[in-house]
Amino acid sequence: MWKVIYIAPTQERAEKMKKLLGDNGFLCQLKAVGTRRNGKAASVEISVPVSEAEEAYEVLAEHGFHA
């Protein structure tokens, strides 16, 4: 089961966060949500397995990604 830990405002930011999480050993998936603008999703959900959610969120917070 997956848990959304962050909603990034752009695909580019979501990709940076996915790389950061992956570099720290977390499984991660992205899902575009919201209305599309210029062919791109308005927002992107970043999800990790439920068992890793708290630790993954802490890694994001340590690197300046705050909700």
C-alpha positions in Angstrom: 0.0 0.0 0.0 1.3 3.5 -0.9 0.9 6.8 0.9 1.1 10.3 -0.6 3.8 12.2 1.3 4.0 15.3 -0.8 2.2 17.1 -3.6 4.7 18.9 -5.8 3.5 21.9 -7.8 5.4 20.9 -11.0 6.6 17.7 -12.7 10.2 19.0 -12.5 10.1 19.4 -8.8 8.5 16.0 -8.4 11.3 14.4 -10.4 13.9 16.1 -8.2 12.2 14.8 -5.1 11.9 11.3 -6.6 15.6 11.3 -7.3 16.4 12.4 -3.8 14.2 9.7 -2.3 15.6 7.1 -4.6 19.2 8.1 -3.7 18.3 7.5 -0.1 16.9 4.0 -0.7 13.2 4.7 -0.9 10.8 3.3 -3.4 8.8 6.1 -4.9 6.1 6.7 -7.5 4.6 9.8 -9.1 1.1 10.5 -10.1 -0.1 13.5 -12.0 -3.2 15.1 -10.6 -5.3 18.2 -11.2 -6.0 20.2 -14.3 -3.4 20.2 -17.0 -1.7 23.3 -18.2 0.2 23.4 -21.4 0.1 19.6 -21.6 1.6 19.2 -18.1 -0.1 18.2 -14.9 -0.8 21.0 -12.5 0.4 18.9 -9.5 2.2 15.6 -8.9 1.6 13.3 -6.0 4.7 11.7 -4.6 4.0 8.3 -2.9 6.1 5.8 -1.0 5.2 2.5 0.7 3.2 3.2 4.0 6.0 1.5 6.0 8.5 4.1 4.7 6.3 7.2 4.7 7.5 8.8 8.0 11.2 8.3 7.2 10.8 9.5 3.6 9.0 12.6 4.7 11.9 13.3 7.2 14.4 13.0 4.3 12.4 15.6 2.3 12.2 17.9 5.2 15.9 17.7 5.9 16.5 18.8 2.3 14.1 21.8 2.4 11.0 20.3 0.9 8.2 21.2 3.4 4.5 20.8 3.0 
